[in-house]
Structure formats: structure tokens, C-alpha cells
Amino acid sequence: MLTSTKTQRLLNGIKEYRKQFFSKEMQELDESGTRIMVNHILTDLLGYKSLEEIKTEYMIKGTYADYVVQIDGTRHFLVEVKALSLALSNKHLRQAIEYAANEGVEWVILTNGRIIQFYKVIFGQPIESKMIFEINLSNAECTKDCLECLQYLHRDSVLKKGLNQLWNNFIATEKTTIASILLSKPAISFLSKQIRIKFKSRFDEKVIVEAVRRMISEPVNLEEVKVARSPVSKGGKKKVKIGIKPSEIINPGITISTDN
């Protein structure tokens, strides 16, 4: 994604931003003051050129979006800013998505300088949006999460199609994607085989499909679930390796930090 040097610079920038802007005196900052914070995010943290690539008060069908970030004429994302003293709301989101939809921009940042929410605009009938991540820049415990998310919005990453990778990571672990994989023929065949090995029982694939559908649609008490171990050969080595390390999974679709 980013080079080690730029990753470290971004990390240092996040820490410095927190020290500079989250004192008690800043709690009632208005929207114009918050825009100064957002300017800092876009330029010092994310690396965009202030005049050439950051367009302020961008006119869209008679109204004005706070920022549009563009490189060489390509509009990459829109930024809607609310005052630091305000909590972000669905009303603010609808406004930002409307601006983006009218301009044909796929990505939206909604922020009050402390919270950054990042959305993908889904162009259809009706227009929809999905929150890709939410981070809290004022929370020191979430610094690593902030770094992992903001690297995708950095100028260098955007130029390397980082937003496409971010979207792929998001949809890869959505419930509908996982459900479609679980209902696929290879998965059903695997489940049939595992049931036959463990319970010495054979079932028609239709029975397994129905069981999977029921599992997907009905709540499951995860505390009662015991994860099955992979079969072990006589030599003591696993025949099948199932699963990957949590560190190998990026799922920015969930809220990774909250305002304290």
C-alpha cells in the first residue's frame, strides 16, 4: 500500500493531529474552524496538494459540497464537513450522498474532524450507500485502526487503485458473499463429506442446503458452537488446513472505533 517511510509519516501525523486539535478549548469548535482541521487531514496526513487537488465549495447543481478531491481532473471522493461540536447524523449522510450522486462521485467522507466515516455510493434505483469504515481520530487506543484505514485514502494509494482494493476487501466478507459461498456446490460437498466422517451419516445434498439456509437465516448462539478440528492423518499431520490468521483478514466494513 504505502512505503514504510510514508506509513510512518502518516502514523506520526495522526498522533500530532490528536495533540494539536483535541484540547478542551476545541470542544465547541464551529464548522469553519473544523474545516481547518479537515484541511490538515487532506494535506498533511493524506498528501493532497491544497489548491490543485482539493477543491473547496464545489458547486453541484446549485448547491455547494465542502470539498471534492481530484487528481488530474478525476474526482476521487467528496468530503462533507460538520462542526466538531456536532454528532454526525443520518441527515448529514443523506446530504453528502445526494451531493455525490448528483456529481457521479463514488466515494464520500463525512466528518466532524474527530470522527471520519467513509462511504461507497451505490448507483441504482434508489441510490444507496454502504459505510466502509468509521474511525475516531481523538482516541489514542485506535491509532492503529486509524492508520490502517487512512492509508487507503492517502494520495499514493488512491493513485494505485487502493479504493478498489478497499471495496473488494469489504464485499469479500459481507454476509451475502459468505452466504453465497456456503451455498455453493463445493462447500455443500465439503460439508456432506465432513458430516459423513464425523457422524457416519449420509444425507442428500438438498438436506445439507436446507440446513445451511436455516443456519444463515436463524440466530445462532455462538457460545454453543465448538469449532471442528481438521482431520489428522496417521503420521500426525493435518490433511486439510482450514481458515487463515485474523491478521490476514481486512474487514473495514465494520465500525472499528467509537467516540468515548
C-alpha positions as CSV (number, residue, x, y, z in Angstrom):
1,M,0.0,0.0,0.0
2,L,2.2,2.8,1.3
3,T,6.0,2.7,1.6
4,S,7.3,2.1,5.1
5,T,8.6,5.7,5.2
6,K,5.2,7.2,4.3
7,T,3.4,4.8,6.6
8,Q,5.5,6.1,9.5
9,R,4.9,9.6,8.4
10,L,1.1,9.0,8.4
11,L,1.3,7.5,11.8
12,N,3.3,10.4,13.2
13,G,0.8,12.8,11.5
14,I,-2.2,11.1,13.2
15,K,-0.5,11.4,16.6
16,E,0.4,15.1,16.0
17,Y,-3.1,15.8,14.8
18,R,-4.5,14.4,18.0
19,K,-2.2,16.6,20.1
20,Q,-3.0,19.7,18.1
21,F,-6.7,19.6,17.8
22,F,-8.3,17.8,20.7
23,S,-7.8,20.0,23.7
24,K,-10.7,21.1,25.9
25,E,-10.7,24.5,24.2
26,M,-11.6,22.9,20.9
27,Q,-14.7,21.1,22.0
28,E,-17.1,23.8,20.8
29,L,-15.4,24.5,17.5
30,D,-17.7,25.6,14.7
31,E,-17.8,24.4,11.2
32,S,-15.4,27.0,9.8
33,G,-12.9,26.0,12.4
34,T,-13.4,22.4,11.7
35,R,-12.6,22.9,8.1
36,I,-9.1,24.0,9.2
37,M,-8.8,20.6,10.8
38,V,-10.0,18.9,7.6
39,N,-7.6,20.9,5.5
40,H,-4.8,19.5,7.8
41,I,-6.1,15.9,7.3
42,L,-6.2,16.2,3.5
43,T,-2.9,17.9,3.0
44,D,-0.6,16.9,5.9
45,L,-1.9,13.4,6.6
46,L,-3.2,12.3,3.2
47,G,-0.8,14.1,1.0
48,Y,-3.1,16.0,-1.4
49,K,-2.0,19.3,-3.0
50,S,-4.0,22.1,-1.3
51,L,-5.0,24.2,-4.4
52,E,-4.6,21.8,-7.3
53,E,-6.2,18.7,-5.9
54,I,-8.5,20.0,-3.1
55,K,-11.5,21.9,-4.4
56,T,-13.5,23.8,-1.8
57,E,-17.1,25.0,-2.0
58,Y,-17.5,22.8,-5.1
59,M,-20.7,23.7,-6.9
60,I,-23.1,20.8,-7.6
61,K,-26.4,21.7,-9.3
62,G,-26.8,25.0,-7.4
63,T,-25.5,23.7,-4.1
64,Y,-22.0,23.5,-2.7
65,A,-20.1,20.5,-1.4
66,D,-17.4,21.3,1.2
67,Y,-14.6,19.6,-0.7
68,V,-14.0,17.4,-3.7
69,V,-10.6,15.7,-4.0
70,Q,-9.5,15.2,-7.6
71,I,-6.2,14.4,-9.3
72,D,-5.6,15.3,-12.9
73,G,-9.3,16.0,-13.4
74,T,-10.5,12.7,-11.9
75,R,-12.8,13.2,-9.0
76,H,-12.0,10.6,-6.4
77,F,-14.1,11.5,-3.3
78,L,-16.3,14.1,-1.8
79,V,-15.9,15.5,1.7
80,E,-18.8,16.8,3.8
81,V,-17.8,18.7,7.0
82,K,-19.8,19.3,10.1
83,A,-18.8,21.2,13.2
84,L,-16.6,19.4,15.7
85,S,-19.3,20.1,18.3
86,L,-21.9,18.2,16.4
87,A,-22.5,14.4,16.2
88,L,-22.8,13.1,12.7
89,S,-26.3,12.1,11.8
90,N,-28.3,10.3,9.0
91,K,-29.4,13.7,7.9
92,H,-25.8,14.8,7.3
93,L,-25.2,11.5,5.4
94,R,-28.2,11.9,3.1
95,Q,-26.9,15.4,2.2
96,A,-23.4,14.1,1.4
97,I,-24.7,11.2,-0.6
98,E,-27.1,13.5,-2.6
99,Y,-24.1,15.7,-3.5
100,A,-22.0,12.7,-4.6
101,A,-24.8,11.1,-6.6
102,N,-25.5,14.4,-8.4
103,E,-21.9,14.6,-9.4
104,G,-21.3,10.9,-10.1
105,V,-18.7,10.6,-7.3
106,E,-18.4,7.0,-5.9
107,W,-16.8,7.8,-2.5
108,V,-17.8,10.1,0.4
109,I,-16.1,11.2,3.6
110,L,-18.4,12.5,6.3
111,T,-16.5,14.1,9.2
112,N,-16.6,16.5,12.1
113,G,-12.9,16.5,12.4
114,R,-12.9,13.8,15.1
115,I,-15.0,11.1,13.5
116,I,-14.3,10.1,9.9
117,Q,-17.0,8.0,8.2
118,F,-16.2,6.6,4.7
119,Y,-18.9,5.5,2.4
120,K,-19.3,3.9,-1.0
121,V,-22.2,5.3,-3.1
122,I,-24.2,2.5,-4.9
123,F,-25.7,3.9,-8.0
124,G,-29.0,2.2,-8.6
125,Q,-32.7,2.8,-8.1
126,P,-32.8,4.1,-5.5
127,I,-29.3,5.5,-4.7
128,E,-27.8,3.7,-1.7
129,S,-24.6,3.8,0.3
130,K,-22.5,1.5,2.4
131,M,-20.3,2.5,5.3
132,I,-16.9,1.1,4.7
133,F,-15.3,2.3,7.9
134,E,-15.6,4.7,10.8
135,I,-12.6,5.9,12.8
136,N,-12.2,8.2,15.8
137,L,-9.0,10.3,15.5
138,S,-9.2,11.5,19.1
139,N,-9.0,8.1,20.6
140,A,-5.3,7.1,21.2
141,E,-6.3,3.5,21.6
142,C,-7.5,3.4,18.0
143,T,-4.3,4.8,16.4
144,K,-3.5,1.5,14.6
145,D,-7.0,1.3,13.3
146,C,-6.9,4.9,12.1
147,L,-3.6,4.1,10.3
148,E,-4.9,1.0,8.6
149,C,-8.0,2.8,7.3
150,L,-6.5,6.2,6.3
151,Q,-3.7,4.6,4.3
152,Y,-6.4,3.7,1.7
153,L,-7.3,7.4,1.4
154,H,-3.7,8.6,1.0
155,R,-2.9,10.1,-2.3
156,D,-0.4,7.4,-3.2
157,S,-2.9,4.7,-2.5
158,V,-5.7,6.3,-4.5
159,L,-3.4,6.6,-7.5
160,K,-2.6,2.9,-7.2
161,K,-6.4,1.9,-7.1
162,G,-6.4,1.5,-3.4
163,L,-10.1,2.4,-3.2
164,N,-10.9,-0.6,-5.4
165,Q,-8.9,-2.9,-3.1
166,L,-10.7,-1.4,-0.1
167,W,-14.1,-2.1,-1.7
168,N,-13.1,-5.7,-2.7
169,N,-12.0,-6.3,0.9
170,F,-15.3,-5.0,2.2
171,I,-17.6,-7.1,-0.1
172,A,-15.5,-10.2,0.3
173,T,-16.6,-10.6,3.9
174,E,-20.2,-9.3,3.6
175,K,-22.9,-11.6,4.9
176,T,-24.3,-12.1,1.4
177,T,-20.9,-13.0,0.0
178,I,-20.3,-15.6,2.7
179,A,-23.8,-17.0,2.4
180,S,-23.3,-17.5,-1.4
181,I,-20.0,-19.3,-0.8
182,L,-21.6,-21.5,1.9
183,L,-24.4,-22.5,-0.5
184,S,-22.1,-23.2,-3.4
185,K,-21.7,-26.8,-4.7
186,P,-18.1,-27.2,-3.5
187,A,-19.0,-26.0,0.0
188,I,-22.1,-28.3,0.2
189,S,-20.0,-31.2,-0.9
190,F,-17.3,-30.4,1.7
191,L,-20.0,-30.3,4.4
192,S,-21.5,-33.5,3.3
193,K,-18.2,-35.2,3.5
194,Q,-17.4,-33.8,7.0
195,I,-20.8,-34.9,8.3
196,R,-20.3,-38.4,6.8
197,I,-16.8,-38.6,8.5
198,K,-18.0,-37.4,11.9
199,F,-21.4,-38.8,12.2
200,K,-21.3,-41.8,9.8
201,S,-24.4,-40.4,8.2
202,R,-25.2,-39.8,4.6
203,F,-27.6,-37.1,3.5
204,D,-29.0,-35.9,0.2
205,E,-27.4,-32.5,-0.7
206,K,-30.8,-30.9,-0.6
207,V,-30.9,-31.7,3.1
208,I,-27.5,-30.0,3.6
209,V,-28.5,-27.0,1.6
210,E,-31.6,-26.6,3.7
211,A,-29.6,-26.9,6.9
212,V,-27.2,-24.2,5.7
213,R,-30.1,-21.9,4.7
214,R,-31.6,-22.4,8.2
215,M,-28.2,-21.6,9.8
216,I,-27.9,-18.4,7.7
217,S,-31.4,-17.1,8.4
218,E,-31.8,-18.0,12.1
219,P,-29.8,-16.7,15.0
220,V,-27.0,-19.0,16.3
221,N,-25.7,-18.9,19.9
222,L,-22.0,-18.8,19.1
223,E,-21.2,-19.7,22.7
224,E,-22.6,-23.2,22.0
225,V,-20.5,-23.6,18.8
226,K,-17.5,-25.9,19.0
227,V,-15.1,-25.4,16.1
228,A,-14.4,-28.7,14.4
229,R,-10.7,-29.6,14.1
230,S,-9.2,-30.6,10.8
231,P,-8.8,-34.3,10.2
232,V,-5.4,-35.7,11.2
233,S,-3.5,-38.3,9.3
234,K,-1.8,-41.3,10.9
235,G,1.5,-39.6,10.6
236,G,0.2,-36.8,12.8
237,K,0.0,-34.2,10.0
238,K,-3.2,-32.4,9.2
239,K,-4.8,-33.4,5.9
240,V,-6.6,-30.2,5.5
241,K,-5.8,-26.7,6.6
242,I,-8.9,-24.6,7.2
243,G,-9.0,-20.9,8.0
244,I,-6.5,-18.1,8.0
245,K,-4.9,-15.9,10.6
246,P,-7.0,-12.9,11.7
247,S,-4.2,-10.6,10.8
248,E,-4.5,-11.8,7.2
249,I,-8.1,-10.5,7.0
250,I,-9.0,-6.9,6.5
251,N,-12.7,-6.2,7.1
252,P,-13.1,-2.4,7.1
253,G,-16.8,-2.8,6.8
254,I,-17.3,-2.8,10.5
255,T,-17.0,0.2,12.8
256,I,-13.6,-0.1,14.3
257,S,-13.7,2.7,16.8
258,T,-16.2,4.8,18.6
259,D,-16.4,8.1,20.3
260,N,-15.9,7.8,24.0
